[in-house]
Amino acid sequence: MLKTTPVPAEPDASPHAEGVSNDEFRAAMSRLAAGVCLITAHEAPTAPGGPRGEDVGMTATAFLSVSLEPPLVLVSLREGSRMDDLLAEQPLWAVSVLADHQLQIAGRFAMKGRISDRLLFADLPYVRGEASGAPLLNGALATLECRTENRVEAGDHTLVIGRVLTAALPSPDSGPLTYFRGRYRHLG
Ligand SMILES: Cc1cc2nc3c(=O)[nH]c(=O)nc-3n(C[C@H](O)[C@H](O)[C@H](O)COP(=O)(O)O)c2cc1C
C-alpha cells in the first residue's frame, strides 16, 4: 500500500524559491533530455451492443521507473486530458517506449483538441496487450502493460502509479526517440 506524505516547507527557503516564472521553469526543464513514450489504453464500450470501444493514446515524457519489488512505474498526466479522464475510470494501460523511427507517431498523439484517436491508430502496426487490452506498438524499444495502484493529484497533473503486469522488447536494438530543448532528437 502506498502512502503519500506532504513535504514540510523549508523554514529558510530562498524568497525566490516560489517565484519562478513559467518561462524560467519551462526553460530549465527543457534541458532535461527525456525518452518519449506513447501511453495507450482501451476504452471499453459504454453499453453492450452500443458504440464499440476506442483505443486512446497520448505522447508522454513524464514516465519513470519507481520500484523493482514490486515493479512500479509512474506517468504524470495533465488533469483533464483524455487519458487522465479515462484512467480515472479504468485501471489498465500500457506504455510503448518509442524508437527513433517512430517520431511521427509521437507527433500525432501529441495533438491537442482531437476528438477521436480511431484514425490515428488505423494505419499503425500494433498488437493488443493480453493483460491490458491496450495497443502495444510494433517497433517500440520496449512495451509495458500496467494496472493503476495509486493516483496522486499534483498541481495541474495526476501522478498515476502502475504495477507492471508484462514487459516486452519488440525492437530492442533500435535507437531511442528523445526530446530535448523543445525538439525531438535522435541519439548519435
Ligand atoms: C514531447 C511531448 C511530451 C509530452 N509529455 C506529456 C506528459 O508527460 N504528460 C502529459 O500529460 N502530456 C504530455 N504531453 C502532451 C500530450 O501529448 C497532449 O496534451 C495530448 O496528447 C493531447 O491530448 P489532450 O487534448 O487530451 O490533452 C507531451 C507532449 C509532447 C509533444
The ligand as an SDF file (V2000), in Angstrom:
LIG
                    3D

 31 33  0  0  0  0  0  0  0  0999 V2000
    7.3100   15.5590  -26.3280 C   0  0  0  0  0  0  0  0  0  0  0  0
    5.9980   15.6530  -25.5800 C   0  0  0  0  0  0  0  0  0  0  0  0
    5.8970   15.1290  -24.3080 C   0  0  0  0  0  0  0  0  0  0  0  0
    4.6840   15.1980  -23.6010 C   0  0  0  0  0  0  0  0  0  0  0  0
    4.6270   14.6560  -22.3480 N   0  0  0  0  0  0  0  0  0  0  0  0
    3.4600   14.7040  -21.6680 C   0  0  0  0  0  0  0  0  0  0  0  0
    3.3520   14.1040  -20.3780 C   0  0  0  0  0  0  0  0  0  0  0  0
    4.3030   13.5230  -19.8620 O   0  0  0  0  0  0  0  0  0  0  0  0
    2.1480   14.1810  -19.7450 N   0  0  0  0  0  0  0  0  0  0  0  0
    1.0660   14.8230  -20.3010 C   0  0  0  0  0  0  0  0  0  0  0  0
    0.0020   14.8760  -19.6720 O   0  0  0  0  0  0  0  0  0  0  0  0
    1.1330   15.3770  -21.5300 N   0  0  0  0  0  0  0  0  0  0  0  0
    2.2940   15.3310  -22.2190 C   0  0  0  0  0  0  0  0  0  0  0  0
    2.3690   15.8750  -23.4750 N   0  0  0  0  0  0  0  0  0  0  0  0
    1.1590   16.4970  -24.0590 C   0  0  0  0  0  0  0  0  0  0  0  0
    0.1890   15.4420  -24.5870 C   0  0  0  0  0  0  0  0  0  0  0  0
    0.7950   14.5580  -25.5130 O   0  0  0  0  0  0  0  0  0  0  0  0
   -1.0110   16.1460  -25.2830 C   0  0  0  0  0  0  0  0  0  0  0  0
   -1.5190   17.1420  -24.4300 O   0  0  0  0  0  0  0  0  0  0  0  0
   -2.1330   15.1940  -25.5140 C   0  0  0  0  0  0  0  0  0  0  0  0
   -1.8020   14.1240  -26.3640 O   0  0  0  0  0  0  0  0  0  0  0  0
   -3.3110   15.9110  -26.1600 C   0  0  0  0  0  0  0  0  0  0  0  0
   -4.4530   15.2840  -25.7180 O   0  0  0  0  0  0  0  0  0  0  0  0
   -5.4250   16.0500  -24.7320 P   0  0  0  0  0  0  0  0  0  0  0  0
   -6.1120   17.0810  -25.5940 O   0  0  0  0  0  0  0  0  0  0  0  0
   -6.3420   15.0230  -24.1910 O   0  0  0  0  0  0  0  0  0  0  0  0
   -4.5010   16.6810  -23.6760 O   0  0  0  0  0  0  0  0  0  0  0  0
    3.5650   15.8250  -24.1890 C   0  0  0  0  0  0  0  0  0  0  0  0
    3.6720   16.3520  -25.4880 C   0  0  0  0  0  0  0  0  0  0  0  0
    4.8700   16.2670  -26.1760 C   0  0  0  0  0  0  0  0  0  0  0  0
    4.9700   16.8320  -27.5710 C   0  0  0  0  0  0  0  0  0  0  0  0
  1  2  1  0
  2  3  1  0
  2 30  2  0
  3  4  2  0
  4  5  1  0
  4 28  1  0
  5  6  2  0
  6  7  1  0
  6 13  1  0
  7  8  2  0
  7  9  1  0
  9 10  1  0
 10 11  2  0
 10 12  1  0
 12 13  2  0
 13 14  1  0
 14 15  1  0
 14 28  1  0
 15 16  1  0
 16 17  1  0
 16 18  1  0
 18 19  1  0
 18 20  1  0
 20 21  1  0
 20 22  1  0
 22 23  1  0
 23 24  1  0
 24 25  2  0
 24 26  1  0
 24 27  1  0
 28 29  2  0
 29 30  1  0
 30 31  1  0
M  END
$$$$
